[in-house]
Amino acid sequence: MLALAWLAACSAPPAGLRVSPDEVTLEPGEELELVASGADPADLVWAAEHGTLVVDGDRALYRAPDYAVDDVVEVVRASDPRERVLVSVRVRGAGALTPRIRVISDLALVLTHAGEERELAVVVHDAAGHPDPDATVTFTSDAPDRVAVEALGPRRARVRALKDDVGSVRLRIRSGDAETYAWAVVARLQPQARRIEPDWILDARWEPDERAWRELVLLRSPETEALAEGQVVFSGDRAGVWGRVAALRKSAERIVLSLDPAELSDVFAELDYRASLPPYPAAFSGDAEGTIQLHGPGGSEQLLRSGACTGWKREGAASGSFAVEGELRLRIRAGALTRARWRAHLGGTLEYGPLSVESAEADPSCQLTRLQAELPPISWLLFQVALGVEMTSQADLAADAAPARVQLPGWRVRVGTDRLWEAGAGARAGAAETPVPETSTGPQLRFDEPGSLTVRRTGRLRLTGRVGGRGAPLAAGDLSRWGGELALSAALAGTTDPTAAEYQGPEWALSWQAEPPGATGASLAALLAEVAEVAPLPAALPQEGPRVLAAAPRVWGHLDTGGVRRLDLGSDASEPAARFNFEAEPELEGIAEVWLRGGACEDADACFSGPLRRVAAVSFPDGPLFWRPGKDDRGVYEVYLRYRIGPVGRELPYTARPPEPRLLVLAPDLQDLPLALELHGAPGGLAVGVLSVANPALQGVTPEGETVTLTSPLRLWAPGEGKLRTQPRRLQVEPGTAGHQRLLATCPPKATSFTTELTLYSNDPELPQVELPVSVICEGAPPPRLRLSATPEHGAAPLSVRFTLETAGAGAEHACVFDPGDGGPPFTWATGACPQRVQQVHVYERPGRYRAVLLVRDRFGLRDLAAADVNVD
């Protein structure tokens, strides 16, 4: 069958006939609609090996058989039989996984002397858990020289003691791949002990509060009539009835015994019993839809479908395995219990896929998985302890959760828990294992509104024990248990909008809390203590607190602009830039971003409100980020850092601010540059002209409302060679002032004119080099001779300076201007009114280096200048 399915998968046509679904798992008797496409429905032939089909055009209703089987549905195009599709159908039973072989007689057959015989009987189940009447069984003894086993039929055997030696022998029972154990126990009974056969028992009454049988009703027979007060009766482990006879009442057909509690040592005088569980590994695998297939030893299988929960979605499958080991030792010498020890080990691997929840619409609790497996029981001679494994997985959402979408990561954990029960003082328990799961990735999180939430996913694996007798429950509890909780706690304050300045980013932590090893259920613990004086030993390790597996990264960064939190685009750097360094712990991959708010504003409230603006981003953790603003970006900025790193940060970036989260962007602004220049002079002398430019001040405000200047000093310089010379060759123009350079060219002896160019360099980022056309006119009279001196030239602010201005040769066509150079209003003299000599006083209020200038103008424009430098401390 598997080969046929493999052949179908390999030979499936790439196009044409298709059937959906092409693979499915169903419970016995379940129905499913199959749909064909890519062919004429009238040209299709449908067939199934085991199930039934009701065909209607391009659809067929498939009904699974009432037994477990691997079925195949074949769909063939009648006009071209080479074109066919095979649908694989796995039919598996639902419910708890059960052993393939069950012992229906006593599990521990008590024999008291050589030659005594007891009967062993079993029933065999198929892979789906149904009795298999055709199954055959083999019985063998691990010590055939001490205990012989003889088959009486396909599922029954006679067990006979060959020696009187006290001890126990394992009896192996096999059917195909399935195996289980029974035990032949050769023991000496106490003189007052009497065995009663299960078919003698008509009724019995168990008293739960006293954990004892209080009444036993037997069929009246010569054997039961011989019973007397003070004797101890026991039925064997299957019927599970025992006690000391306190009184007898006889009627025509029955004998009623009033019973008092009894212990193992009341029944056995000599006993050496060793028993263990047969190997019972199991595995399960599921899909994202919640269908889980449970596989046990011997080919046993069961199917389980988990119910859907509103708002919860499995993003991956669950899988895992578990195995149980158990060992029991009971020893009695001379009627006294000298050893009683029971150890149970539960181990395995559990793996769960990611789980998503929409908190706004989700059920507060969702049971994701509940698997049950029954194990072979173990005999305590007076009764059997039926064993089982239960695996559960549940998700819970804390009340008042903020609307959000959360994905818990998948996780994998190796489980290993030991529990020990032992009689006697001085016994010690081994260390308890506290495994921590491995998560596949980090969580994912997206808040729709600010708030907080907690999502928990709990997993538990339990080895349970249950004692029954005569159909009545006597005791129950956990023998070994592992459990833990994966919890995601998250919060987002302020707003969900990363462009808002008040956005704070998410805080979250993914933690693991292991559950403490659970104590045995009170009724089971008490019963074991009553009959064998055993009690569970506690784990040696104390319960640990939650362990954080992952959390929101700690992010920080700083701004490095050469030691100050200001960036001058007119600096000497070839490419002035703000450098941002980003740090995160742990170092996750993603994108780091710089966001700003502000600019060149007059109103602080208007400038520093509203959304942020992203100006730069870089892959993280590749390196620092450089933002290279332009002159239009001059302003005062608040700096915000965003980290879109890790699964959560991609949706909700983490946020940080530099230690000094403010950046001032400055730039010089070269303005009033003429389109062309003229120099005038007399033949054989010097032609003179003036270049005047402005560096207007742009004002801004800080968030506190303090006014700042966003213009930096403008620097101009010209090469020293060529036909033109500049005085000074290098000129600095402060913000809000004008700058003037004297231009000189040598005139030839004869009147003439010529053109040349002035190459001018500046630190304006938009005008680093300018070529100005210059006309040199060597005609007419030379310009007036100008002189300017300052007294004093140096002093502390406020500094009053007296300037002496001389304009020798200024005539009726000349006008004069005196500019103190600090941005204040200039002094002017109209055309024809230039003073030959005058003194002017000016007060410099602020420290700085100032260049005062005396300019003369005629009909051709500015003709010449004289300058004086003043330094104010």
Summary of the structure (lengths in Angstrom):
residues: 873
radius of gyration: 49.4
end to end distance: 100.5
largest distance: 163.5
contacts: 2947
relative contact order: 0.06
helix: 6%
strand: 56%
